[in-house]
Amino acid sequence: MHRSNKFRGRRTHGRGKKAGRGAGKRGGKGNAGLHKHRYITTVTVMPDHFGRHGFKRPQSVVGSDEVMNLRMINENLDKWVAEGKVKKVKGKYVMDAKDFGVDKLLGAGSITKPLKITVPKASSKAIEKIEAAGGSVELPE
């Protein structure tokens, strides 16, 4: 005999008034009732649960440098000379980073050709490597 048969004709089958439903008797699941019957919990345990907090600075204000690595320059120098973006003067490559929209030069990779580059910012490693290859870095500022 199944347990439910025992309760035939009995309204709640031994579960009390609301207990046979989803999350009855517990006031709902999860965050149910945080603005109603669980308001004290909200106030005491998690006061920052509702609403927006803080702000994000606009990207136009934050800004970030457009960077280029030595590896990319080394790989593309001859192609850029052919395209007329970089000049070759007395065996030295002369380049202005502004023509490429670059704000900062970084030192990843290596450079094997002598390069004279004008760039707003450069890492110390990049300057070191360019000078070691017989080139120079101009920082106009």
MODELLER restraints for C-alpha pairs under 7 A, 6 or more apart:
rsr = mdl.restraints
at = mdl.atoms
rsr.add(forms.Gaussian(group=physical.xy_distance, feature=features.Distance(at['CA:4:A'], at['CA:13:A']), mean=6.95, stdev=0.5))
rsr.add(forms.Gaussian(group=physical.xy_distance, feature=features.Distance(at['CA:7:A'], at['CA:13:A']), mean=5.19, stdev=0.5))
rsr.add(forms.Gaussian(group=physical.xy_distance, feature=features.Distance(at['CA:18:A'], at['CA:24:A']), mean=5.54, stdev=0.5))
rsr.add(forms.Gaussian(group=physical.xy_distance, feature=features.Distance(at['CA:18:A'], at['CA:25:A']), mean=6.31, stdev=0.5))
rsr.add(forms.Gaussian(group=physical.xy_distance, feature=features.Distance(at['CA:19:A'], at['CA:25:A']), mean=5.54, stdev=0.5))
rsr.add(forms.Gaussian(group=physical.xy_distance, feature=features.Distance(at['CA:23:A'], at['CA:29:A']), mean=5.99, stdev=0.5))
rsr.add(forms.Gaussian(group=physical.xy_distance, feature=features.Distance(at['CA:34:A'], at['CA:42:A']), mean=5.90, stdev=0.5))
rsr.add(forms.Gaussian(group=physical.xy_distance, feature=features.Distance(at['CA:65:A'], at['CA:103:A']), mean=5.46, stdev=0.5))
rsr.add(forms.Gaussian(group=physical.xy_distance, feature=features.Distance(at['CA:65:A'], at['CA:104:A']), mean=6.28, stdev=0.5))
rsr.add(forms.Gaussian(group=physical.xy_distance, feature=features.Distance(at['CA:66:A'], at['CA:102:A']), mean=5.07, stdev=0.5))
rsr.add(forms.Gaussian(group=physical.xy_distance, feature=features.Distance(at['CA:66:A'], at['CA:103:A']), mean=5.16, stdev=0.5))
rsr.add(forms.Gaussian(group=physical.xy_distance, feature=features.Distance(at['CA:66:A'], at['CA:104:A']), mean=6.34, stdev=0.5))
rsr.add(forms.Gaussian(group=physical.xy_distance, feature=features.Distance(at['CA:67:A'], at['CA:102:A']), mean=5.58, stdev=0.5))
rsr.add(forms.Gaussian(group=physical.xy_distance, feature=features.Distance(at['CA:67:A'], at['CA:103:A']), mean=6.01, stdev=0.5))
rsr.add(forms.Gaussian(group=physical.xy_distance, feature=features.Distance(at['CA:67:A'], at['CA:104:A']), mean=4.84, stdev=0.5))
rsr.add(forms.Gaussian(group=physical.xy_distance, feature=features.Distance(at['CA:67:A'], at['CA:105:A']), mean=5.80, stdev=0.5))
rsr.add(forms.Gaussian(group=physical.xy_distance, feature=features.Distance(at['CA:67:A'], at['CA:106:A']), mean=6.79, stdev=0.5))
rsr.add(forms.Gaussian(group=physical.xy_distance, feature=features.Distance(at['CA:68:A'], at['CA:102:A']), mean=6.51, stdev=0.5))
rsr.add(forms.Gaussian(group=physical.xy_distance, feature=features.Distance(at['CA:68:A'], at['CA:104:A']), mean=6.58, stdev=0.5))
rsr.add(forms.Gaussian(group=physical.xy_distance, feature=features.Distance(at['CA:68:A'], at['CA:105:A']), mean=5.20, stdev=0.5))
rsr.add(forms.Gaussian(group=physical.xy_distance, feature=features.Distance(at['CA:68:A'], at['CA:106:A']), mean=6.00, stdev=0.5))
rsr.add(forms.Gaussian(group=physical.xy_distance, feature=features.Distance(at['CA:69:A'], at['CA:105:A']), mean=5.96, stdev=0.5))
rsr.add(forms.Gaussian(group=physical.xy_distance, feature=features.Distance(at['CA:69:A'], at['CA:106:A']), mean=4.74, stdev=0.5))
rsr.add(forms.Gaussian(group=physical.xy_distance, feature=features.Distance(at['CA:69:A'], at['CA:107:A']), mean=5.70, stdev=0.5))
rsr.add(forms.Gaussian(group=physical.xy_distance, feature=features.Distance(at['CA:69:A'], at['CA:108:A']), mean=5.35, stdev=0.5))
rsr.add(forms.Gaussian(group=physical.xy_distance, feature=features.Distance(at['CA:69:A'], at['CA:109:A']), mean=6.93, stdev=0.5))
rsr.add(forms.Gaussian(group=physical.xy_distance, feature=features.Distance(at['CA:70:A'], at['CA:106:A']), mean=6.52, stdev=0.5))
rsr.add(forms.Gaussian(group=physical.xy_distance, feature=features.Distance(at['CA:70:A'], at['CA:107:A']), mean=5.56, stdev=0.5))
rsr.add(forms.Gaussian(group=physical.xy_distance, feature=features.Distance(at['CA:70:A'], at['CA:108:A']), mean=5.80, stdev=0.5))
rsr.add(forms.Gaussian(group=physical.xy_distance, feature=features.Distance(at['CA:70:A'], at['CA:109:A']), mean=5.54, stdev=0.5))
rsr.add(forms.Gaussian(group=physical.xy_distance, feature=features.Distance(at['CA:70:A'], at['CA:110:A']), mean=5.87, stdev=0.5))
rsr.add(forms.Gaussian(group=physical.xy_distance, feature=features.Distance(at['CA:70:A'], at['CA:111:A']), mean=6.00, stdev=0.5))
rsr.add(forms.Gaussian(group=physical.xy_distance, feature=features.Distance(at['CA:71:A'], at['CA:108:A']), mean=6.22, stdev=0.5))
rsr.add(forms.Gaussian(group=physical.xy_distance, feature=features.Distance(at['CA:71:A'], at['CA:109:A']), mean=4.32, stdev=0.5))
rsr.add(forms.Gaussian(group=physical.xy_distance, feature=features.Distance(at['CA:71:A'], at['CA:110:A']), mean=5.59, stdev=0.5))
rsr.add(forms.Gaussian(group=physical.xy_distance, feature=features.Distance(at['CA:71:A'], at['CA:111:A']), mean=6.68, stdev=0.5))
rsr.add(forms.Gaussian(group=physical.xy_distance, feature=features.Distance(at['CA:74:A'], at['CA:111:A']), mean=5.36, stdev=0.5))
rsr.add(forms.Gaussian(group=physical.xy_distance, feature=features.Distance(at['CA:74:A'], at['CA:112:A']), mean=6.93, stdev=0.5))
rsr.add(forms.Gaussian(group=physical.xy_distance, feature=features.Distance(at['CA:80:A'], at['CA:86:A']), mean=5.52, stdev=0.5))
rsr.add(forms.Gaussian(group=physical.xy_distance, feature=features.Distance(at['CA:81:A'], at['CA:87:A']), mean=5.85, stdev=0.5))
rsr.add(forms.Gaussian(group=physical.xy_distance, feature=features.Distance(at['CA:86:A'], at['CA:93:A']), mean=6.81, stdev=0.5))
rsr.add(forms.Gaussian(group=physical.xy_distance, feature=features.Distance(at['CA:86:A'], at['CA:94:A']), mean=5.98, stdev=0.5))
rsr.add(forms.Gaussian(group=physical.xy_distance, feature=features.Distance(at['CA:86:A'], at['CA:95:A']), mean=5.16, stdev=0.5))
rsr.add(forms.Gaussian(group=physical.xy_distance, feature=features.Distance(at['CA:87:A'], at['CA:93:A']), mean=5.82, stdev=0.5))
rsr.add(forms.Gaussian(group=physical.xy_distance, feature=features.Distance(at['CA:87:A'], at['CA:94:A']), mean=5.16, stdev=0.5))
rsr.add(forms.Gaussian(group=physical.xy_distance, feature=features.Distance(at['CA:87:A'], at['CA:95:A']), mean=6.67, stdev=0.5))
rsr.add(forms.Gaussian(group=physical.xy_distance, feature=features.Distance(at['CA:88:A'], at['CA:94:A']), mean=5.98, stdev=0.5))
rsr.add(forms.Gaussian(group=physical.xy_distance, feature=features.Distance(at['CA:92:A'], at['CA:114:A']), mean=5.37, stdev=0.5))
rsr.add(forms.Gaussian(group=physical.xy_distance, feature=features.Distance(at['CA:92:A'], at['CA:115:A']), mean=5.73, stdev=0.5))
rsr.add(forms.Gaussian(group=physical.xy_distance, feature=features.Distance(at['CA:92:A'], at['CA:116:A']), mean=6.88, stdev=0.5))
rsr.add(forms.Gaussian(group=physical.xy_distance, feature=features.Distance(at['CA:93:A'], at['CA:114:A']), mean=6.33, stdev=0.5))
rsr.add(forms.Gaussian(group=physical.xy_distance, feature=features.Distance(at['CA:93:A'], at['CA:115:A']), mean=4.74, stdev=0.5))
rsr.add(forms.Gaussian(group=physical.xy_distance, feature=features.Distance(at['CA:93:A'], at['CA:116:A']), mean=6.01, stdev=0.5))
rsr.add(forms.Gaussian(group=physical.xy_distance, feature=features.Distance(at['CA:94:A'], at['CA:115:A']), mean=6.05, stdev=0.5))
rsr.add(forms.Gaussian(group=physical.xy_distance, feature=features.Distance(at['CA:94:A'], at['CA:116:A']), mean=4.82, stdev=0.5))
rsr.add(forms.Gaussian(group=physical.xy_distance, feature=features.Distance(at['CA:94:A'], at['CA:117:A']), mean=5.94, stdev=0.5))
rsr.add(forms.Gaussian(group=physical.xy_distance, feature=features.Distance(at['CA:95:A'], at['CA:116:A']), mean=6.27, stdev=0.5))
rsr.add(forms.Gaussian(group=physical.xy_distance, feature=features.Distance(at['CA:95:A'], at['CA:117:A']), mean=4.80, stdev=0.5))
rsr.add(forms.Gaussian(group=physical.xy_distance, feature=features.Distance(at['CA:95:A'], at['CA:118:A']), mean=6.47, stdev=0.5))
rsr.add(forms.Gaussian(group=physical.xy_distance, feature=features.Distance(at['CA:96:A'], at['CA:117:A']), mean=5.69, stdev=0.5))
rsr.add(forms.Gaussian(group=physical.xy_distance, feature=features.Distance(at['CA:96:A'], at['CA:118:A']), mean=4.84, stdev=0.5))
rsr.add(forms.Gaussian(group=physical.xy_distance, feature=features.Distance(at['CA:96:A'], at['CA:119:A']), mean=6.47, stdev=0.5))
rsr.add(forms.Gaussian(group=physical.xy_distance, feature=features.Distance(at['CA:97:A'], at['CA:117:A']), mean=6.97, stdev=0.5))
rsr.add(forms.Gaussian(group=physical.xy_distance, feature=features.Distance(at['CA:97:A'], at['CA:118:A']), mean=6.03, stdev=0.5))
rsr.add(forms.Gaussian(group=physical.xy_distance, feature=features.Distance(at['CA:97:A'], at['CA:119:A']), mean=5.19, stdev=0.5))
rsr.add(forms.Gaussian(group=physical.xy_distance, feature=features.Distance(at['CA:98:A'], at['CA:119:A']), mean=6.89, stdev=0.5))
rsr.add(forms.Gaussian(group=physical.xy_distance, feature=features.Distance(at['CA:103:A'], at['CA:119:A']), mean=6.67, stdev=0.5))
rsr.add(forms.Gaussian(group=physical.xy_distance, feature=features.Distance(at['CA:103:A'], at['CA:120:A']), mean=5.69, stdev=0.5))
rsr.add(forms.Gaussian(group=physical.xy_distance, feature=features.Distance(at['CA:103:A'], at['CA:121:A']), mean=6.21, stdev=0.5))
rsr.add(forms.Gaussian(group=physical.xy_distance, feature=features.Distance(at['CA:104:A'], at['CA:119:A']), mean=6.65, stdev=0.5))
rsr.add(forms.Gaussian(group=physical.xy_distance, feature=features.Distance(at['CA:104:A'], at['CA:120:A']), mean=6.34, stdev=0.5))
rsr.add(forms.Gaussian(group=physical.xy_distance, feature=features.Distance(at['CA:104:A'], at['CA:121:A']), mean=4.58, stdev=0.5))
rsr.add(forms.Gaussian(group=physical.xy_distance, feature=features.Distance(at['CA:104:A'], at['CA:122:A']), mean=5.21, stdev=0.5))
rsr.add(forms.Gaussian(group=physical.xy_distance, feature=features.Distance(at['CA:105:A'], at['CA:121:A']), mean=6.35, stdev=0.5))
rsr.add(forms.Gaussian(group=physical.xy_distance, feature=features.Distance(at['CA:105:A'], at['CA:122:A']), mean=4.47, stdev=0.5))
rsr.add(forms.Gaussian(group=physical.xy_distance, feature=features.Distance(at['CA:105:A'], at['CA:123:A']), mean=6.31, stdev=0.5))
rsr.add(forms.Gaussian(group=physical.xy_distance, feature=features.Distance(at['CA:105:A'], at['CA:126:A']), mean=6.65, stdev=0.5))
rsr.add(forms.Gaussian(group=physical.xy_distance, feature=features.Distance(at['CA:106:A'], at['CA:122:A']), mean=6.13, stdev=0.5))
rsr.add(forms.Gaussian(group=physical.xy_distance, feature=features.Distance(at['CA:106:A'], at['CA:123:A']), mean=5.43, stdev=0.5))
rsr.add(forms.Gaussian(group=physical.xy_distance, feature=features.Distance(at['CA:106:A'], at['CA:126:A']), mean=5.43, stdev=0.5))
rsr.add(forms.Gaussian(group=physical.xy_distance, feature=features.Distance(at['CA:107:A'], at['CA:123:A']), mean=6.62, stdev=0.5))
rsr.add(forms.Gaussian(group=physical.xy_distance, feature=features.Distance(at['CA:107:A'], at['CA:125:A']), mean=5.22, stdev=0.5))
rsr.add(forms.Gaussian(group=physical.xy_distance, feature=features.Distance(at['CA:107:A'], at['CA:126:A']), mean=3.90, stdev=0.5))
rsr.add(forms.Gaussian(group=physical.xy_distance, feature=features.Distance(at['CA:111:A'], at['CA:129:A']), mean=6.87, stdev=0.5))
rsr.add(forms.Gaussian(group=physical.xy_distance, feature=features.Distance(at['CA:111:A'], at['CA:130:A']), mean=6.59, stdev=0.5))
rsr.add(forms.Gaussian(group=physical.xy_distance, feature=features.Distance(at['CA:111:A'], at['CA:133:A']), mean=6.67, stdev=0.5))
rsr.add(forms.Gaussian(group=physical.xy_distance, feature=features.Distance(at['CA:112:A'], at['CA:133:A']), mean=5.81, stdev=0.5))
rsr.add(forms.Gaussian(group=physical.xy_distance, feature=features.Distance(at['CA:113:A'], at['CA:133:A']), mean=6.20, stdev=0.5))
rsr.add(forms.Gaussian(group=physical.xy_distance, feature=features.Distance(at['CA:114:A'], at['CA:133:A']), mean=5.47, stdev=0.5))
rsr.add(forms.Gaussian(group=physical.xy_distance, feature=features.Distance(at['CA:114:A'], at['CA:134:A']), mean=4.89, stdev=0.5))
rsr.add(forms.Gaussian(group=physical.xy_distance, feature=features.Distance(at['CA:114:A'], at['CA:135:A']), mean=4.44, stdev=0.5))
rsr.add(forms.Gaussian(group=physical.xy_distance, feature=features.Distance(at['CA:115:A'], at['CA:130:A']), mean=6.75, stdev=0.5))
rsr.add(forms.Gaussian(group=physical.xy_distance, feature=features.Distance(at['CA:115:A'], at['CA:135:A']), mean=4.44, stdev=0.5))
rsr.add(forms.Gaussian(group=physical.xy_distance, feature=features.Distance(at['CA:115:A'], at['CA:136:A']), mean=6.33, stdev=0.5))
rsr.add(forms.Gaussian(group=physical.xy_distance, feature=features.Distance(at['CA:116:A'], at['CA:135:A']), mean=5.29, stdev=0.5))
rsr.add(forms.Gaussian(group=physical.xy_distance, feature=features.Distance(at['CA:116:A'], at['CA:136:A']), mean=4.79, stdev=0.5))
rsr.add(forms.Gaussian(group=physical.xy_distance, feature=features.Distance(at['CA:116:A'], at['CA:137:A']), mean=5.91, stdev=0.5))
rsr.add(forms.Gaussian(group=physical.xy_distance, feature=features.Distance(at['CA:117:A'], at['CA:136:A']), mean=6.51, stdev=0.5))
rsr.add(forms.Gaussian(group=physical.xy_distance, feature=features.Distance(at['CA:117:A'], at['CA:137:A']), mean=5.09, stdev=0.5))
rsr.add(forms.Gaussian(group=physical.xy_distance, feature=features.Distance(at['CA:117:A'], at['CA:138:A']), mean=6.14, stdev=0.5))
rsr.add(forms.Gaussian(group=physical.xy_distance, feature=features.Distance(at['CA:118:A'], at['CA:137:A']), mean=6.01, stdev=0.5))
rsr.add(forms.Gaussian(group=physical.xy_distance, feature=features.Distance(at['CA:118:A'], at['CA:138:A']), mean=4.65, stdev=0.5))
rsr.add(forms.Gaussian(group=physical.xy_distance, feature=features.Distance(at['CA:118:A'], at['CA:139:A']), mean=6.12, stdev=0.5))
rsr.add(forms.Gaussian(group=physical.xy_distance, feature=features.Distance(at['CA:119:A'], at['CA:138:A']), mean=6.35, stdev=0.5))
rsr.add(forms.Gaussian(group=physical.xy_distance, feature=features.Distance(at['CA:119:A'], at['CA:139:A']), mean=5.59, stdev=0.5))
rsr.add(forms.Gaussian(group=physical.xy_distance, feature=features.Distance(at['CA:120:A'], at['CA:139:A']), mean=5.36, stdev=0.5))
rsr.add(forms.Gaussian(group=physical.xy_distance, feature=features.Distance(at['CA:120:A'], at['CA:140:A']), mean=6.05, stdev=0.5))
rsr.add(forms.Gaussian(group=physical.xy_distance, feature=features.Distance(at['CA:121:A'], at['CA:139:A']), mean=6.37, stdev=0.5))
rsr.add(forms.Gaussian(group=physical.xy_distance, feature=features.Distance(at['CA:127:A'], at['CA:137:A']), mean=6.32, stdev=0.5))
rsr.add(forms.Gaussian(group=physical.xy_distance, feature=features.Distance(at['CA:130:A'], at['CA:136:A']), mean=6.21, stdev=0.5))
